[in-house]
Structure formats: structure tokens, C-alpha cells
Amino acid sequence: MTFEPGARTAWHTHPLGQTLIVIWGLGWVQRWGGPVEEIRPGDVVWFAPEEKHWHGASPTTAMMHIAIQEKKDGKTVDWMEHVSDEQYRR
């Protein structure tokens, strides 16, 4: 998945967790209640099952990652509210 600068997902969870493998660029991830974390090529990020989070590119640099998640009862993701500009810029 490729994110243009400033693009990000909405808050979401995965029933069985998710692994991100950053391929290129500069990205950000955030777990609910935690700080925004910078991610770079070669980084592997794990989100635990049902952990609310978002991920995307930094404001000035695109980012590409591979996302791995499995289905549980036919579902891979639960989408929630959009990440506000205020949340994104923390």
C-alpha cells in the first residue's frame, strides 16, 4: 500500500492483529493513547489483536508498506473514525 504525503488511514482494529513492513519513504503510526511513532524502510510494526491504531505517510514524504493480517469470521478490519488533523500533527 502506498500513501502520498499527509495521507493516512482512519482509526481501526484487526481481529487477529496486523504486521506492517515498511518498504520505502517515511511514515507515522499511532496506537490509541500513545505517541505518534516514525517508521522507515526495514521497520516491522506489529499491532496486537483489537489494538486501535492508524498508519500513513509523514506530512512531507510518501511511504509504502506491506500489510499482513488474517481473517476471523470473514473479517480482517473494523474501521472507525477518521484521524483528525490535530491527532495527526501531534
N, CA, C and O of each residue as an XYZ file, in Angstrom:
360
protein
N       0.841     -1.158      0.000
C       0.000      0.000      0.000
C       0.892      1.229      0.000
O       1.883      1.283      0.728
N       0.543      2.214     -0.815
C       1.310      3.451     -0.905
C       0.473      4.618     -0.396
O      -0.702      4.745     -0.742
N       1.074      5.461      0.417
C       0.434      6.659      0.950
C       1.183      7.875      0.432
O       2.403      7.955      0.572
N       0.475      8.815     -0.158
C       1.072     10.087     -0.556
C       1.330     10.912      0.699
O       0.748     10.620      1.744
N       2.188     11.938      0.632
C       2.447     12.759      1.813
C       1.135     13.242      2.457
O       0.241     13.742      1.775
N       1.048     13.082      3.761
C      -0.122     13.515      4.512
C      -1.281     12.537      4.539
O      -2.218     12.723      5.316
N      -1.246     11.493      3.709
C      -2.339     10.513      3.682
C      -2.202      9.526      4.835
O      -1.098      9.131      5.210
N      -3.336      9.142      5.383
C      -3.325      8.169      6.476
C      -4.654      7.424      6.501
O      -5.645      7.860      5.915
N      -4.650      6.293      7.191
C      -5.870      5.530      7.371
C      -6.745      6.218      8.416
O      -6.320      7.177      9.059
N      -7.953      5.725      8.577
C      -8.787      6.068      9.724
C      -8.326      5.190     10.892
O      -7.562      4.245     10.696
N      -8.787      5.500     12.093
C      -8.551      4.604     13.219
C      -9.207      3.269     12.881
O     -10.273      3.234     12.266
N      -8.571      2.177     13.281
C      -9.134      0.866     13.004
C      -8.492     -0.194     13.887
O      -7.485      0.063     14.546
N      -9.080     -1.382     13.896
C      -8.533     -2.542     14.598
C      -8.566     -3.730     13.654
O      -9.247     -3.708     12.628
N      -7.824     -4.763     14.012
C      -7.831     -6.032     13.273
C      -8.098     -7.146     14.275
O      -7.462     -7.187     15.328
N      -9.027     -8.054     13.968
C      -9.384     -9.087     14.946
C      -8.226    -10.004     15.337
O      -8.191    -10.521     16.454
N      -7.286    -10.205     14.428
C      -6.135    -11.074     14.720
C      -4.811    -10.326     14.663
O      -3.752    -10.946     14.566
N      -4.862     -8.999     14.722
C      -3.642     -8.201     14.680
C      -3.204     -7.895     13.258
O      -3.815     -8.355     12.294
N      -2.139     -7.114     13.138
C      -1.609     -6.723     11.833
C      -0.111     -6.490     11.936
O       0.388     -5.988     12.942
N       0.599     -6.864     10.875
C       2.028     -6.588     10.740
C       2.224     -5.669      9.547
O       1.675     -5.916      8.474
N       3.007     -4.606      9.727
C       3.402     -3.722      8.639
C       4.894     -3.886      8.400
O       5.678     -3.950      9.348
N       5.286     -3.954      7.136
C       6.695     -3.986      6.748
C       6.908     -2.774      5.842
O       6.357     -2.711      4.743
N       7.702     -1.823      6.303
C       7.910     -0.581      5.554
C       8.912     -0.838      4.427
O      10.004     -1.359      4.652
N       8.514     -0.459      3.208
C       9.333     -0.693      2.007
C      10.155      0.549      1.654
O      11.357      0.448      1.409
N       9.521      1.702      1.626
C      10.245      2.950      1.353
C       9.487      4.142      1.902
O       8.302      4.056      2.224
N      10.201      5.262      2.001
C       9.601      6.505      2.442
C       9.702      6.713      3.941
O      10.539      6.118      4.620
N       8.830      7.570      4.433
C       8.795      7.920      5.852
C       7.333      7.942      6.280
O       6.519      8.667      5.708
N       7.013      7.148      7.284
C       5.633      7.066      7.740
C       5.489      7.300      9.218
O       6.465      7.424      9.958
N       4.239      7.357      9.626
C       3.881      7.506     11.029
C       2.845      6.464     11.389
O       2.006      6.111     10.560
N       2.891      5.970     12.606
C       1.855      5.106     13.164
C       1.521      5.631     14.549
O       2.335      6.291     15.194
N       0.313      5.327     14.993
C      -0.072      5.696     16.356
C      -1.049      4.664     16.893
O      -2.008      4.279     16.225
N      -0.781      4.230     18.108
C      -1.698      3.366     18.844
C      -2.553      4.265     19.734
O      -2.071      5.281     20.235
N      -3.819      3.897     19.933
C      -4.739      4.710     20.731
C      -4.124      5.027     22.093
O      -3.731      4.121     22.829
N      -4.043      6.316     22.423
C      -3.495      6.745     23.694
C      -1.988      6.884     23.720
O      -1.431      7.329     24.724
N      -1.310      6.511     22.635
C       0.150      6.569     22.587
C       0.644      7.682     21.684
O      -0.147      8.367     21.036
N       1.958      7.858     21.644
C       2.542      8.899     20.783
C       2.581      8.468     19.320
O       2.508      7.279     19.011
N       2.694      9.439     18.432
C       2.943      9.145     17.021
C       4.371      8.623     16.914
O       5.292      9.222     17.470
N       4.563      7.512     16.203
C       5.883      6.903     16.029
C       6.300      6.991     14.563
O       5.484      6.771     13.669
N       7.556      7.311     14.322
C       8.088      7.379     12.970
C       8.490      5.978     12.509
O       9.068      5.206     13.273
N       8.176      5.658     11.244
C       8.588      4.366     10.670
C       9.325      4.602      9.360
O       8.990      5.493      8.578
N      10.344      3.769      9.148
C      11.230      3.918      7.988
C      11.438      2.571      7.304
O      11.072      1.537      7.864
N      12.021      2.561      6.097
C      12.257      1.305      5.391
C      13.002      0.285      6.263
O      13.982      0.606      6.935
N      12.503     -0.940      6.226
C      13.082     -2.020      7.023
C      12.395     -2.210      8.358
O      12.551     -3.260      8.982
N      11.631     -1.213      8.819
C      10.916     -1.354     10.084
C       9.762     -2.344      9.930
O       9.095     -2.386      8.896
N       9.544     -3.129     10.964
C       8.406     -4.041     11.046
C       7.605     -3.630     12.270
O       8.141     -3.559     13.376
N       6.329     -3.363     12.071
C       5.455     -2.887     13.140
C       4.365     -3.927     13.367
O       3.757     -4.409     12.411
N       4.116     -4.273     14.626
C       3.071     -5.229     14.984
C       2.001     -4.519     15.798
O       2.305     -3.831     16.773
N       0.749     -4.688     15.392
C      -0.396     -4.227     16.163
C      -1.106     -5.463     16.694
O      -1.434     -6.373     15.932
N      -1.337     -5.495     17.980
C      -1.981     -6.644     18.622
C      -3.453     -6.742     18.184
O      -4.028     -5.763     17.709
N      -4.049     -7.915     18.343
C      -5.473     -8.056     18.027
C      -6.311     -7.004     18.770
O      -6.141     -6.774     19.967
N      -7.215     -6.380     18.018
C      -8.148     -5.367     18.542
C      -7.470     -4.091     19.048
O      -8.113     -3.282     19.716
N      -6.187     -3.897     18.741
C      -5.495     -2.663     19.143
C      -5.871     -1.527     18.181
O      -5.591     -1.610     16.985
N      -6.490     -0.491     18.691
C      -6.919      0.645     17.871
C      -5.686      1.434     17.440
O      -4.847      1.794     18.267
N      -5.584      1.701     16.122
C      -4.401      2.368     15.588
C      -4.696      2.992     14.233
O      -5.756      2.774     13.647
N      -3.744      3.767     13.751
C      -3.754      4.254     12.375
C      -2.317      4.253     11.868
O      -1.377      4.149     12.656
N      -2.144      4.370     10.537
C      -0.821      4.467      9.931
C      -0.929      5.211      8.615
O      -1.981      5.225      7.976
N       0.179      5.831      8.217
C       0.195      6.578      6.972
C       1.543      7.233      6.746
O       2.522      6.943      7.433
N       1.569      8.129      5.759
C       2.805      8.836      5.406
C       3.025     10.018      6.342
O       2.102     10.478      7.013
N       4.257     10.498      6.372
C       4.546     11.747      7.094
C       3.945     12.899      6.281
O       3.525     12.688      5.143
N       3.898     14.098      6.839
C       3.312     15.222      6.103
C       4.041     15.582      4.812
O       3.434     16.138      3.897
N       5.328     15.275      4.726
C       6.119     15.732      3.573
C       6.684     14.618      2.707
O       7.237     14.895      1.643
N       6.558     13.348      3.138
C       7.195     12.236      2.421
C       6.217     11.076      2.256
O       5.555     10.675      3.214
N       6.129     10.541      1.043
C       5.294      9.358      0.786
C       5.880      8.151      1.514
O       7.037      8.165      1.933
N       5.069      7.113      1.658
C       5.512      5.893      2.344
C       4.781      4.702      1.746
O       3.598      4.780      1.414
N       5.510      3.592      1.613
C       4.911      2.348      1.138
C       5.179      1.255      2.154
O       6.292      1.129      2.665
N       4.150      0.461      2.445
C       4.331     -0.691      3.326
C       3.551     -1.889      2.813
O       2.609     -1.753      2.033
N       3.957     -3.046      3.259
C       3.195     -4.278      3.074
C       2.413     -4.479      4.363
O       2.978     -4.359      5.450
N       1.134     -4.780      4.262
C       0.292     -5.017      5.437
C      -0.159     -6.481      5.425
O      -0.658     -6.984      4.419
N       0.026     -7.144      6.558
C      -0.348     -8.555      6.675
C      -1.329     -8.702      7.834
O      -1.037     -8.318      8.967
N      -2.497     -9.265      7.531
C      -3.486     -9.568      8.551
C      -4.309    -10.760      8.080
O      -4.401    -11.034      6.883
N      -4.900    -11.456      9.026
C      -5.698    -12.633      8.705
C      -7.163    -12.382      9.027
O      -7.503    -11.474      9.785
N      -8.022    -13.205      8.434
C      -9.457    -13.102      8.676
C      -9.876    -13.900      9.898
O      -9.335    -14.964     10.197
N     -10.861    -13.344     10.591
C     -11.531    -14.068     11.666
C     -13.030    -13.913     11.408
O     -13.546    -12.796     11.371
N     -13.706    -15.007     11.236
C     -15.138    -14.974     10.905
C     -15.395    -14.111      9.674
O     -16.386    -13.384      9.615
N     -14.490    -14.196      8.685
C     -14.651    -13.472      7.431
C     -14.287    -12.003      7.473
O     -14.505    -11.293      6.491
N     -13.738    -11.524      8.582
C     -13.448    -10.095      8.739
C     -11.960     -9.872      9.015
O     -11.348    -10.589      9.807
N     -11.384     -8.854      8.341
C      -9.972     -8.522      8.574
C      -9.779     -7.202      9.298
O      -8.727     -6.978      9.897
N     -10.791     -6.309      9.255
C     -10.619     -4.965      9.815
C     -11.958     -4.403     10.277
O     -13.006     -4.705      9.706
N     -11.903     -3.583     11.316
C     -13.045     -2.791     11.776
C     -12.650     -1.325     11.677
O     -11.811     -0.852     12.445
N     -13.259     -0.593     10.719
C     -12.947      0.819     10.519
C     -13.710      1.678     11.512
O     -14.857      1.387     11.853
N     -13.061      2.738     11.969
C     -13.635      3.637     12.962
C     -13.556      5.072     12.445
O     -13.581      5.299     11.236
N     -13.461      6.041     13.359
C     -13.480      7.454     12.979
C     -12.188      7.847     12.246
O     -11.145      7.207     12.374
N     -12.315      8.930     11.476
C     -11.150      9.466     10.778
C     -10.156     10.046     11.785
O     -10.541     10.510     12.858
N      -8.889     10.011     11.425
C      -7.835     10.643     12.225
C      -7.908     12.142     11.937
O      -7.749     12.570     10.794
N      -8.147     12.924     12.972
C      -8.250     14.374     12.784
C      -6.875     14.966     12.462
O      -5.839     14.353     12.723
N      -6.893     16.169     11.889
C      -5.618     16.850     11.631
C      -4.875     17.091     12.944
O      -3.648     17.000     12.981
N      -5.600     17.397     14.018
C      -4.977     17.629     15.313
C      -4.278     16.351     15.820
O      -3.147     16.414     16.300
N      -4.946     15.206     15.713
C      -4.338     13.942     16.125
C      -3.113     13.621     15.262
O      -2.087     13.166     15.768
N      -3.234     13.863     13.967
C      -2.156     13.558     13.021
C      -0.903     14.392     13.296
O       0.214     13.896     13.150
N      -1.077     15.617     13.680
C       0.060     16.543     13.838
C       0.711     16.503     15.208
O       1.583     17.327     15.486
N       0.326     15.585     16.069
C       0.931     15.505     17.413
C       2.377     15.139     17.337
O       3.041     15.027     18.368
